[in-house]
Amino acid sequence: MSRYTGSSYKQARRTNFSLLENGKELARRPYGPGQHGVDRKRKPSNYSTQLLEKQKVKFMYGLSEKQFKKTFFEAGKLSGVHGENLLILLESRLDNLVYRLGFAKTRRAAKQLVNHGHITVNGKKVDIPSYRVKVGSTIALKEESKDHKAVKEALENAPKRVEFVTFDEKTNTGKYVRVPQRSELNPEIKESLIVEFYNK
């Protein structure tokens, strides 16, 4: 499966949206990449607006188009609001929760941690970044990975954690305690536009 390995800062500038959710990517150059990045003032079409919203979320969680589309249609089978269900499923991914708990500085680094077999869920090694974590599950480092340099640095500089996870600093273990509420997720995301995009 093809995977984007280029600059996440370029993606952020292209979508005018902070993929790290801290604004760092847009702080120095808050305009699109390339020589015409500053001059793009044309009013976008409805399709362009919807596509951009989909790209923002897809880039933020680091999914391929195929993965994102599959998750979107899975969300449609759940009861509740389709767009909110999509965000909840994306937040329930193991790589995202590893990032939310502070084991990694970025979602891309979290994906690598999972891929390399450093993470356990309820005591069992899981090396699939897209693994959907169930509420109540405990996420931890493998015993032999607890001295991992990158993880130590990430934990030392971890930002404030979201309220739908808890973290025990004594044991360096985290727990996915409940599904997130929409108000706890990025307010800049307009998930209704993504629903409109795929329902055309």
Backbone as a chain_set.jsonl record, in Angstrom:
{"seq": "MSRYTGSSYKQARRTNFSLLENGKELARRPYGPGQHGVDRKRKPSNYSTQLLEKQKVKFMYGLSEKQFKKTFFEAGKLSGVHGENLLILLESRLDNLVYRLGFAKTRRAAKQLVNHGHITVNGKKVDIPSYRVKVGSTIALKEESKDHKAVKEALENAPKRVEFVTFDEKTNTGKYVRVPQRSELNPEIKESLIVEFYNK", "coords": {"N": [[0.841, -1.183, 0.0], [0.608, 2.179, -0.924], [2.326, 4.893, 0.627], [2.496, 8.125, 1.967], [5.52, 9.813, 2.184], [6.645, 12.231, 2.255], [7.119, 15.738, 3.177], [5.426, 16.71, 6.071], [4.975, 19.278, 6.798], [4.683, 20.595, 4.399], [2.287, 19.496, 3.518], [0.619, 20.56, 5.474], [0.765, 23.3, 4.931], [-0.271, 23.313, 2.392], [-2.942, 22.668, 2.834], [-3.616, 24.607, 4.597], [-3.8, 24.077, 7.348], [-3.087, 22.942, 10.555], [-1.526, 19.99, 10.964], [-0.359, 18.823, 13.135], [-1.758, 19.964, 15.079], [-0.906, 22.087, 16.608], [-0.108, 24.375, 15.432], [2.513, 24.884, 14.613], [3.521, 24.279, 12.066], [2.543, 26.243, 10.413], [3.41, 28.601, 11.39], [5.679, 30.093, 10.513], [5.404, 30.334, 7.714], [2.529, 31.017, 6.621], [1.075, 30.195, 4.231], [0.342, 28.681, 1.022], [2.489, 26.042, -0.39], [5.207, 26.348, -2.81], [5.944, 28.461, -5.74], [3.738, 30.014, -6.312], [2.299, 30.132, -4.04], [1.642, 32.273, -2.329], [-0.038, 33.846, -3.828], [-2.477, 32.65, -4.388], [-5.652, 33.331, -4.677], [-8.085, 32.739, -5.667], [-11.573, 32.104, -5.551], [-12.666, 29.148, -4.002], [-14.414, 26.266, -5.37], [-17.472, 24.472, -4.439], [-16.952, 21.741, -4.517], [-14.157, 21.747, -4.375], [-13.775, 22.797, -1.806], [-14.919, 20.783, -0.219], [-13.287, 18.61, -0.9], [-10.822, 19.527, 0.049], [-11.318, 19.55, 2.79], [-11.592, 16.85, 3.321], [-9.004, 15.99, 2.647], [-7.509, 17.312, 4.597], [-8.183, 15.95, 6.997], [-7.498, 13.351, 6.334], [-4.724, 13.595, 5.868], [-3.956, 14.436, 8.433], [-4.385, 12.223, 10.108], [-2.805, 10.439, 8.806], [-3.531, 8.549, 6.777], [-4.021, 6.376, 3.913], [-5.792, 6.929, 0.814], [-7.492, 4.765, 0.305], [-7.71, 3.514, 2.84], [-8.892, 5.589, 4.283], [-11.343, 5.974, 2.995], [-12.534, 3.49, 3.438], [-12.806, 3.55, 6.237], [-14.58, 5.675, 6.429], [-16.966, 4.621, 5.31], [-17.424, 2.562, 7.088], [-18.028, 4.038, 9.347], [-20.48, 5.02, 8.598], [-22.192, 2.918, 9.029], [-22.681, 2.829, 11.671], [-24.69, 3.804, 14.511], [-25.853, 7.138, 15.036], [-24.297, 10.357, 14.381], [-22.908, 10.609, 11.203], [-20.463, 11.936, 10.401], [-19.265, 12.548, 12.889], [-18.96, 9.989, 13.914], [-17.024, 9.053, 12.165], [-14.751, 10.548, 12.951], [-14.469, 9.575, 15.55], [-13.842, 6.867, 15.077], [-11.372, 7.222, 13.817], [-9.914, 8.391, 15.878], [-9.781, 6.214, 17.536], [-7.871, 4.55, 16.546], [-4.857, 2.672, 16.974], [-2.294, 3.852, 16.506], [-2.918, 6.567, 16.67], [-3.779, 6.817, 19.337], [-1.448, 6.15, 20.693], [0.024, 8.372, 20.053], [-1.611, 10.365, 21.245], [-1.292, 9.701, 23.917], [1.269, 10.478, 24.37], [3.551, 8.998, 23.819], [4.854, 9.379, 21.466], [6.057, 12.066, 19.392], [4.748, 12.844, 17.101], [2.041, 11.745, 14.939], [3.028, 10.254, 12.874], [5.46, 9.321, 13.881], [4.411, 7.792, 15.918], [3.103, 5.808, 14.497], [5.309, 4.481, 13.453], [6.477, 3.505, 15.799], [4.553, 1.616, 16.579], [4.573, -0.096, 14.325], [7.136, -1.179, 14.55], [6.906, -2.849, 16.656], [6.903, -2.013, 19.369], [4.811, -1.539, 21.072], [2.194, -2.519, 23.319], [-1.105, -3.849, 23.752], [-3.327, -4.301, 26.233], [-1.441, -6.019, 27.348], [-0.552, -7.583, 25.22], [1.494, -7.776, 22.336], [1.01, -5.526, 19.689], [1.302, -4.8, 16.356], [0.072, -3.343, 14.381], [-0.779, -0.392, 13.03], [-3.357, 0.574, 12.401], [-5.014, -0.781, 14.072], [-7.974, -1.123, 15.892], [-8.664, 0.226, 18.899], [-10.319, -0.863, 21.786], [-12.616, 0.643, 24.076], [-11.508, 1.021, 27.398], [-9.223, -0.422, 27.167], [-5.74, -1.057, 27.864], [-2.776, 0.596, 27.081], [0.619, 0.208, 26.455], [4.277, 0.328, 26.681], [6.439, -2.205, 25.403], [8.322, -4.259, 27.63], [11.115, -4.346, 27.094], [11.327, -2.066, 25.62], [11.138, 0.186, 27.114], [13.223, 1.907, 27.653], [13.582, 3.289, 25.368], [14.982, 5.819, 23.469], [13.725, 7.885, 21.887], [11.093, 7.711, 22.752], [11.324, 8.371, 25.462], [12.111, 11.065, 25.241], [9.836, 12.103, 24.008], [7.867, 11.675, 25.988], [8.844, 13.297, 28.027], [8.389, 15.784, 26.98], [5.711, 15.88, 26.526], [2.568, 17.196, 25.491], [-0.41, 18.644, 27.034], [-2.663, 16.085, 27.828], [-5.503, 14.626, 26.142], [-8.873, 14.297, 27.438], [-10.107, 11.845, 27.157], [-8.328, 9.855, 27.478], [-6.194, 8.273, 29.906], [-3.166, 8.541, 31.825], [-0.563, 6.881, 33.442], [2.118, 7.959, 35.091], [3.988, 6.692, 36.667], [4.122, 4.029, 35.878], [4.218, 4.319, 33.171], [2.035, 3.728, 31.493], [-0.957, 3.793, 29.553], [-4.506, 4.466, 29.218], [-7.43, 3.936, 27.336], [-10.149, 5.474, 28.032], [-12.763, 6.247, 27.352], [-14.992, 6.93, 24.549], [-14.271, 9.765, 22.513], [-15.827, 13.006, 22.896], [-17.449, 15.186, 20.57], [-16.847, 17.859, 21.054], [-14.333, 17.735, 22.143], [-12.573, 17.317, 20.158], [-10.733, 18.481, 17.244], [-11.779, 21.708, 16.515], [-11.598, 22.971, 14.091], [-12.093, 21.199, 12.077], [-14.465, 20.372, 9.669], [-16.527, 18.099, 9.519], [-18.913, 17.525, 8.241], [-18.642, 18.373, 5.639], [-17.021, 16.43, 4.564], [-18.711, 14.247, 4.568], [-20.571, 15.167, 2.708], [-18.897, 15.24, 0.483], [-18.348, 12.474, -0.101], [-20.902, 11.524, -0.466], [-21.89, 12.378, -2.853]], "CA": [[0.0, 0.0, 0.0], [1.441, 3.366, -1.022], [2.289, 5.716, 1.829], [3.156, 9.407, 1.777], [6.726, 9.923, 3.003], [7.172, 13.58, 2.099], [7.07, 16.677, 4.287], [4.106, 16.99, 6.647], [4.837, 20.734, 6.816], [4.171, 20.979, 3.079], [0.866, 19.128, 3.532], [-0.073, 21.512, 6.332], [0.675, 24.574, 4.218], [-1.156, 23.104, 1.239], [-4.326, 22.655, 3.31], [-3.757, 25.702, 5.556], [-4.339, 23.407, 8.529], [-2.004, 22.342, 11.331], [-1.715, 18.55, 11.123], [0.09, 18.495, 14.487], [-2.739, 20.629, 15.937], [-0.258, 23.068, 17.49], [0.157, 25.568, 14.634], [3.933, 25.084, 14.329], [3.826, 24.184, 10.632], [2.087, 27.445, 9.712], [3.875, 29.786, 12.113], [6.629, 30.897, 9.732], [4.918, 30.614, 6.356], [1.109, 30.641, 6.618], [0.527, 30.217, 2.875], [0.588, 27.442, 0.302], [3.848, 25.824, -0.887], [5.441, 26.646, -4.227], [6.173, 29.87, -6.069], [2.476, 30.743, -6.383], [1.587, 29.896, -2.793], [1.155, 33.512, -1.72], [-0.955, 34.552, -4.712], [-3.693, 31.895, -4.688], [-6.78, 34.019, -4.053], [-9.307, 32.379, -6.378], [-12.597, 31.527, -4.678], [-12.79, 27.714, -4.278], [-15.744, 25.719, -5.637], [-17.973, 23.604, -3.359], [-16.208, 20.473, -4.6], [-12.8, 22.009, -3.893], [-13.86, 22.966, -0.349], [-15.177, 19.465, 0.361], [-12.081, 17.811, -1.109], [-9.796, 20.039, 0.957], [-11.644, 19.115, 4.153], [-11.261, 15.419, 3.371], [-7.548, 15.891, 2.627], [-7.012, 17.765, 5.895], [-8.35, 14.886, 7.995], [-6.716, 12.201, 5.86], [-3.317, 13.902, 6.135], [-3.731, 14.551, 9.867], [-4.294, 10.884, 10.704], [-1.804, 9.675, 8.061], [-4.14, 7.408, 6.096], [-4.101, 6.371, 2.461], [-7.166, 7.165, 0.35], [-8.257, 3.518, 0.47], [-7.981, 3.351, 4.277], [-9.806, 6.645, 4.733], [-12.667, 5.693, 2.425], [-13.053, 2.314, 4.155], [-13.217, 4.007, 7.566], [-15.763, 6.517, 6.251], [-18.149, 3.79, 5.103], [-17.655, 1.85, 8.353], [-18.679, 5.004, 10.235], [-21.863, 5.163, 8.151], [-22.982, 1.777, 9.498], [-22.892, 2.988, 13.11], [-25.766, 4.729, 14.867], [-25.337, 8.449, 15.398], [-23.946, 11.282, 13.296], [-21.899, 9.967, 10.36], [-19.18, 12.632, 10.471], [-18.695, 12.385, 14.224], [-18.543, 8.584, 14.008], [-15.763, 8.949, 11.423], [-13.677, 11.07, 13.795], [-14.304, 8.657, 16.69], [-13.106, 5.696, 14.583], [-9.991, 7.634, 13.569], [-9.28, 8.587, 17.18], [-9.643, 4.904, 18.186], [-6.729, 3.831, 15.96], [-3.767, 2.508, 17.933], [-1.235, 4.843, 16.312], [-3.391, 7.858, 17.166], [-3.799, 6.801, 20.8], [-0.04, 6.192, 21.112], [0.36, 9.797, 19.943], [-2.381, 11.101, 22.25], [-0.74, 9.398, 25.243], [2.567, 11.138, 24.499], [4.675, 8.103, 23.536], [5.518, 9.87, 20.258], [5.828, 13.503, 19.175], [3.842, 13.003, 15.966], [1.333, 10.513, 14.586], [3.914, 9.471, 12.004], [6.392, 8.628, 14.779], [3.618, 6.784, 16.635], [2.892, 4.707, 13.547], [6.576, 3.748, 13.378], [6.616, 2.773, 17.065], [3.663, 0.45, 16.514], [5.092, -0.979, 13.269], [8.362, -1.83, 15.003], [6.589, -3.795, 17.722], [7.233, -1.497, 20.708], [3.586, -1.236, 21.817], [1.289, -3.611, 23.697], [-2.485, -3.519, 24.124], [-3.754, -5.291, 27.231], [-0.362, -6.976, 27.578], [-0.172, -8.321, 24.017], [2.112, -6.93, 21.314], [0.212, -5.223, 18.496], [2.153, -4.018, 15.445], [-0.778, -2.843, 13.293], [-1.164, 0.974, 13.403], [-4.789, 0.812, 12.233], [-5.75, -1.593, 15.046], [-8.98, -0.314, 16.583], [-8.59, -0.024, 20.335], [-11.618, -0.828, 22.473], [-12.668, 1.431, 25.312], [-11.101, 0.249, 28.565], [-7.953, -1.099, 26.898], [-4.511, -0.459, 28.383], [-1.723, 0.706, 26.072], [1.908, 0.357, 27.148], [5.486, -0.057, 25.966], [7.002, -3.512, 25.753], [9.302, -4.131, 28.72], [12.443, -4.045, 26.555], [11.282, -0.792, 24.884], [10.885, 1.277, 28.063], [14.348, 2.851, 27.634], [13.688, 3.825, 24.0], [15.365, 7.236, 23.581], [12.719, 8.772, 21.292], [9.904, 7.664, 23.612], [11.648, 9.148, 26.659], [12.075, 12.479, 24.863], [8.439, 12.467, 23.752], [7.15, 11.72, 27.259], [9.325, 14.453, 28.783], [7.847, 17.008, 26.367], [4.323, 15.598, 26.13], [1.614, 18.271, 25.766], [-1.547, 18.238, 27.865], [-3.373, 14.965, 27.198], [-6.956, 14.743, 26.008], [-9.536, 13.725, 28.614], [-10.63, 10.491, 26.953], [-7.274, 8.891, 27.826], [-5.495, 8.545, 31.167], [-1.775, 8.1, 31.756], [0.101, 6.659, 34.731], [3.53, 8.308, 34.893], [4.837, 5.759, 37.408], [4.28, 2.788, 35.093], [4.227, 4.678, 31.748], [0.954, 3.031, 30.784], [-2.118, 4.63, 29.298], [-5.777, 3.766, 29.073], [-8.47, 4.573, 26.52], [-11.221, 5.337, 29.021], [-14.085, 6.433, 26.734], [-14.929, 7.532, 23.216], [-14.236, 11.227, 22.645], [-16.969, 13.832, 22.51], [-17.073, 16.053, 19.441], [-16.293, 19.106, 21.571], [-12.943, 17.511, 22.551], [-11.762, 17.14, 18.955], [-10.341, 19.72, 16.567], [-12.943, 22.479, 16.066], [-11.399, 23.457, 12.722], [-12.553, 20.176, 11.135], [-15.895, 20.428, 9.323], [-16.737, 16.738, 9.03], [-20.1, 17.459, 7.382], [-18.173, 18.549, 4.259], [-16.494, 15.13, 4.134], [-19.903, 13.441, 4.285], [-21.094, 15.682, 1.432], [-17.966, 14.84, -0.574], [-18.512, 11.068, -0.455], [-22.303, 11.211, -0.77], [-22.304, 12.951, -4.137]], "C": [[0.884, 1.243, 0.0], [1.24, 4.246, 0.207], [3.055, 6.992, 1.573], [4.341, 9.512, 2.729], [7.357, 11.31, 2.909], [6.984, 14.434, 3.351], [5.639, 16.907, 4.772], [3.88, 18.502, 6.723], [4.269, 21.222, 5.484], [2.685, 20.658, 2.972], [0.064, 20.145, 4.342], [-0.26, 22.849, 5.618], [-0.269, 24.468, 3.028], [-2.626, 23.178, 1.649], [-4.643, 23.816, 4.256], [-4.358, 25.201, 6.862], [-3.194, 22.718, 9.255], [-2.283, 20.869, 11.601], [-1.28, 18.081, 12.502], [-0.812, 19.138, 15.541], [-2.1, 21.598, 16.933], [0.143, 24.343, 16.746], [1.592, 25.778, 14.217], [4.225, 25.111, 12.831], [3.494, 25.472, 9.877], [2.638, 28.729, 10.321], [4.762, 30.686, 11.255], [6.09, 31.286, 8.368], [3.461, 30.167, 6.227], [0.454, 30.784, 5.239], [0.949, 28.944, 2.166], [2.02, 27.294, -0.17], [3.976, 26.2, -2.351], [5.519, 28.13, -4.493], [4.894, 30.691, -6.153], [1.672, 30.636, -5.093], [0.972, 31.139, -2.182], [-0.003, 34.1, -2.511], [-2.258, 33.824, -5.008], [-4.882, 32.506, -3.962], [-8.103, 33.676, -4.727], [-10.296, 31.721, -5.422], [-12.785, 30.05, -5.0], [-14.237, 27.301, -4.549], [-16.19, 24.874, -4.446], [-17.199, 22.298, -3.321], [-14.811, 20.642, -4.018], [-12.773, 22.136, -2.369], [-14.043, 21.629, 0.344], [-13.947, 18.57, 0.256], [-10.982, 18.224, -0.131], [-10.044, 19.567, 2.388], [-11.289, 17.644, 4.342], [-9.75, 15.228, 3.439], [-6.944, 16.29, 3.97], [-7.04, 16.617, 6.906], [-7.525, 13.664, 7.617], [-5.231, 12.406, 6.147], [-3.03, 13.888, 7.633], [-3.541, 13.182, 10.514], [-3.354, 9.962, 9.931], [-2.341, 8.446, 7.359], [-3.99, 7.528, 4.586], [-5.551, 6.627, 2.074], [-8.047, 5.938, 0.58], [-8.643, 3.299, 1.932], [-9.029, 4.35, 4.752], [-11.227, 6.367, 4.257], [-13.325, 4.517, 3.139], [-13.575, 2.715, 5.534], [-14.476, 4.851, 7.483], [-17.023, 5.664, 6.122], [-18.446, 2.922, 6.328], [-18.402, 2.755, 9.323], [-20.152, 5.164, 9.887], [-22.772, 4.043, 8.635], [-23.291, 1.862, 10.993], [-24.053, 3.94, 13.364], [-25.145, 6.052, 15.297], [-25.017, 9.281, 14.17], [-22.755, 10.727, 12.521], [-20.524, 10.623, 10.512], [-18.495, 12.48, 11.816], [-18.204, 10.956, 14.43], [-17.215, 8.362, 13.291], [-14.6, 9.406, 12.292], [-13.413, 10.155, 14.991], [-13.52, 7.416, 16.263], [-11.636, 6.037, 14.344], [-9.24, 7.834, 14.884], [-9.026, 7.26, 17.892], [-8.509, 4.065, 17.6], [-5.584, 3.778, 16.977], [-2.688, 3.566, 17.752], [-1.644, 6.215, 16.838], [-3.367, 7.91, 18.69], [-2.39, 6.785, 21.387], [0.45, 7.64, 21.086], [-0.338, 10.609, 21.036], [-1.824, 10.89, 23.667], [0.639, 10.016, 25.459], [3.765, 10.242, 24.286], [5.472, 8.561, 22.316], [5.151, 11.331, 20.035], [4.847, 13.772, 18.049], [3.117, 11.691, 15.711], [2.196, 9.633, 13.685], [4.915, 8.677, 12.842], [5.672, 7.537, 15.56], [3.371, 5.561, 15.761], [4.143, 3.831, 13.455], [6.814, 2.924, 14.645], [5.79, 1.488, 17.052], [4.203, -0.562, 15.51], [6.289, -1.794, 13.731], [8.157, -2.71, 16.238], [6.904, -3.334, 19.134], [6.016, -1.381, 21.626], [2.776, -2.497, 22.134], [-0.096, -3.051, 24.004], [-2.982, -4.642, 25.015], [-2.727, -6.418, 27.381], [0.099, -7.758, 26.371], [0.391, -7.374, 22.962], [1.171, -6.766, 20.121], [1.07, -4.347, 17.593], [1.383, -3.529, 14.216], [-1.277, -1.453, 13.684], [-2.669, 1.233, 13.339], [-5.648, 0.009, 13.207], [-6.709, -0.707, 15.832], [-9.032, -0.709, 18.057], [-9.977, 0.103, 20.956], [-11.519, -0.003, 23.746], [-12.349, 0.528, 26.505], [-9.765, -0.447, 28.391], [-6.77, -0.309, 27.452], [-3.426, -0.52, 27.311], [-0.405, 0.985, 26.787], [3.054, 0.036, 26.207], [5.856, -1.487, 26.341], [8.102, -3.285, 26.786], [10.666, -3.709, 28.19], [12.491, -2.72, 25.788], [11.145, 0.413, 25.806], [12.023, 2.292, 28.12], [14.567, 3.448, 26.245], [13.892, 5.343, 24.069], [14.281, 8.18, 23.067], [11.455, 8.839, 22.154], [10.136, 8.499, 24.865], [11.564, 10.65, 26.375], [10.64, 12.952, 24.669], [7.666, 12.609, 25.064], [7.554, 12.925, 28.106], [8.713, 15.763, 28.283], [6.39, 16.845, 25.946], [3.421, 16.79, 26.453], [0.494, 17.761, 26.679], [-2.363, 17.169, 27.132], [-4.872, 15.214, 27.15], [-7.63, 13.957, 27.135], [-10.086, 12.323, 28.408], [-9.536, 9.421, 27.082], [-6.715, 9.265, 29.191], [-4.088, 7.972, 31.057], [-1.181, 8.012, 33.158], [1.599, 6.873, 34.543], [4.476, 7.362, 35.638], [5.124, 4.499, 36.591], [4.395, 3.042, 33.594], [3.227, 3.838, 30.941], [-0.231, 3.976, 30.628], [-3.372, 3.797, 29.127], [-6.732, 4.607, 28.234], [-9.765, 4.425, 27.308], [-12.635, 5.497, 28.451], [-13.93, 7.008, 25.343], [-14.949, 9.05, 23.385], [-15.564, 11.874, 22.291], [-16.512, 14.769, 21.404], [-16.403, 17.338, 19.92], [-14.819, 18.978, 21.983], [-12.006, 17.386, 21.355], [-11.597, 18.466, 18.226], [-11.551, 20.487, 16.017], [-12.815, 23.005, 14.635], [-11.887, 22.458, 11.67], [-14.058, 20.317, 10.927], [-16.256, 19.089, 8.662], [-17.959, 16.597, 8.135], [-19.719, 17.621, 5.905], [-17.618, 17.241, 3.697], [-17.649, 14.205, 3.77], [-20.496, 13.865, 2.946], [-20.217, 15.232, 0.278], [-18.213, 13.411, -1.044], [-19.937, 10.704, -0.846], [-22.796, 11.824, -2.071], [-22.69, 11.862, -5.13]], "O": [[1.798, 1.359, 0.816], [0.141, 4.336, 0.754], [4.153, 6.953, 1.018], [4.191, 9.324, 3.937], [8.457, 11.54, 3.412], [6.723, 13.919, 4.439], [4.754, 17.254, 3.989], [2.738, 18.961, 6.715], [3.468, 22.156, 5.451], [1.912, 21.437, 2.413], [-1.032, 20.541, 3.946], [-1.328, 23.455, 5.698], [-0.978, 25.419, 2.698], [-3.457, 23.691, 0.9], [-5.789, 23.992, 4.669], [-5.284, 25.796, 7.413], [-2.415, 21.99, 8.639], [-3.176, 20.537, 12.381], [-1.767, 17.063, 12.994], [-0.657, 18.894, 16.737], [-2.681, 21.895, 17.977], [0.669, 25.28, 17.348], [1.887, 26.756, 13.53], [5.077, 25.875, 12.377], [4.085, 25.761, 8.836], [2.363, 29.821, 9.825], [4.608, 31.907, 11.271], [6.283, 32.412, 7.91], [3.193, 29.055, 5.771], [-0.592, 31.419, 5.104], [1.812, 28.211, 2.651], [2.716, 28.295, -0.341], [2.975, 26.354, -3.051], [5.215, 28.955, -3.632], [4.939, 31.919, -6.078], [0.498, 31.008, -5.056], [-0.101, 31.072, -1.582], [-0.86, 34.778, -1.943], [-3.069, 34.315, -5.793], [-5.102, 32.238, -2.78], [-9.135, 34.259, -4.394], [-9.92, 30.894, -4.592], [-13.041, 29.71, -6.156], [-15.17, 27.907, -4.024], [-15.395, 24.589, -3.55], [-16.834, 21.805, -2.254], [-14.336, 19.792, -3.264], [-11.854, 21.639, -1.718], [-13.41, 21.358, 1.366], [-13.603, 17.861, 1.201], [-10.299, 17.377, 0.444], [-9.107, 19.226, 3.109], [-10.757, 17.244, 5.378], [-9.266, 14.395, 4.205], [-5.979, 15.678, 4.427], [-6.047, 16.347, 7.583], [-6.926, 13.019, 8.478], [-4.556, 11.49, 6.617], [-1.99, 13.391, 8.063], [-2.661, 12.996, 11.354], [-3.124, 8.827, 10.348], [-1.683, 7.406, 7.342], [-3.851, 8.625, 4.045], [-6.442, 6.548, 2.92], [-9.199, 6.057, 0.997], [-9.782, 2.936, 2.224], [-9.932, 4.01, 5.516], [-12.188, 6.506, 5.014], [-14.525, 4.54, 3.413], [-14.648, 2.279, 5.951], [-15.343, 4.766, 8.352], [-18.036, 5.955, 6.758], [-19.603, 2.584, 6.576], [-19.298, 2.306, 10.037], [-20.979, 5.414, 10.763], [-23.992, 4.2, 8.651], [-24.067, 1.065, 11.518], [-24.362, 4.787, 12.525], [-24.048, 6.081, 15.853], [-25.419, 8.945, 13.056], [-21.719, 10.412, 13.106], [-19.529, 9.93, 10.728], [-17.279, 12.303, 11.88], [-17.16, 10.735, 15.043], [-16.379, 7.582, 13.747], [-13.575, 8.729, 12.364], [-12.265, 9.979, 15.398], [-12.639, 6.957, 16.99], [-10.755, 5.229, 14.637], [-8.064, 7.486, 14.989], [-8.154, 7.182, 18.758], [-8.219, 2.981, 18.108], [-5.374, 4.72, 17.741], [-2.208, 4.126, 18.737], [-0.818, 6.944, 17.386], [-2.981, 8.924, 19.272], [-2.16, 7.343, 22.46], [1.187, 8.078, 21.969], [0.29, 11.451, 21.679], [-1.879, 11.791, 24.505], [1.128, 10.074, 26.588], [4.894, 10.661, 24.54], [6.63, 8.177, 22.148], [4.077, 11.781, 20.435], [4.185, 14.81, 18.036], [3.529, 10.644, 16.208], [2.1, 8.407, 13.732], [5.188, 7.511, 12.557], [6.245, 6.483, 15.836], [3.425, 4.425, 16.231], [4.053, 2.605, 13.387], [7.29, 1.791, 14.578], [6.257, 0.423, 17.456], [4.282, -1.754, 15.81], [6.443, -2.956, 13.354], [9.115, -3.246, 16.795], [7.148, -4.162, 20.013], [6.167, -1.151, 22.825], [2.689, -3.417, 21.32], [-0.232, -1.916, 24.46], [-3.049, -5.797, 24.595], [-3.076, -7.59, 27.52], [1.052, -8.53, 26.473], [-0.163, -6.302, 22.722], [0.613, -7.738, 19.613], [1.516, -3.277, 18.005], [1.962, -3.326, 13.149], [-2.114, -1.336, 14.579], [-3.2, 2.016, 14.126], [-6.875, 0.105, 13.174], [-6.315, 0.327, 16.371], [-9.397, -1.832, 18.405], [-10.71, 1.054, 20.684], [-10.478, 0.041, 24.401], [-12.858, -0.588, 26.605], [-9.223, -1.002, 29.348], [-6.786, 0.921, 27.504], [-3.193, -1.569, 26.711], [-0.32, 1.886, 27.622], [2.852, -0.455, 25.097], [5.611, -1.924, 27.465], [8.736, -2.23, 26.803], [11.308, -2.824, 28.755], [13.561, -2.292, 25.354], [11.047, 1.544, 25.332], [11.823, 3.416, 28.58], [15.611, 4.043, 25.977], [13.079, 6.061, 24.652], [13.951, 9.164, 23.729], [10.828, 9.892, 22.269], [9.256, 9.249, 25.287], [11.015, 11.411, 27.172], [10.266, 14.043, 25.099], [6.897, 13.556, 25.231], [6.729, 13.504, 28.812], [8.54, 16.717, 29.041], [5.897, 17.594, 25.102], [3.489, 17.338, 27.553], [0.466, 16.585, 27.045], [-2.707, 17.333, 25.962], [-5.435, 15.912, 27.994], [-7.024, 13.056, 27.716], [-10.493, 11.672, 29.37], [-9.777, 8.24, 26.83], [-6.756, 10.43, 29.589], [-3.846, 7.036, 30.294], [-1.285, 8.946, 33.953], [2.271, 6.059, 33.909], [5.645, 7.248, 35.272], [6.237, 3.973, 36.614], [4.638, 2.113, 32.824], [3.537, 3.32, 29.869], [-0.469, 4.844, 31.468], [-3.312, 2.586, 28.918], [-6.827, 5.823, 28.4], [-10.407, 3.376, 27.261], [-13.592, 4.949, 28.999], [-12.866, 7.516, 24.99], [-15.583, 9.56, 24.309], [-16.329, 11.348, 21.483], [-15.332, 15.107, 21.312], [-15.494, 17.848, 19.265], [-14.133, 19.986, 22.155], [-10.786, 17.354, 21.518], [-12.252, 19.453, 18.56], [-12.268, 19.978, 15.155], [-13.802, 23.432, 14.036], [-12.075, 22.821, 10.509], [-14.826, 20.374, 11.888], [-16.287, 18.963, 7.438], [-18.043, 15.652, 7.35], [-20.386, 17.076, 5.025], [-17.731, 16.976, 2.5], [-17.577, 13.468, 2.786], [-20.88, 13.018, 2.139], [-20.722, 14.882, -0.789], [-18.282, 13.157, -2.246], [-20.157, 9.68, -1.493], [-23.993, 11.794, -2.358], [-23.063, 12.164, -6.264]]}, "num_chains": 1, "name": "protein.A"}
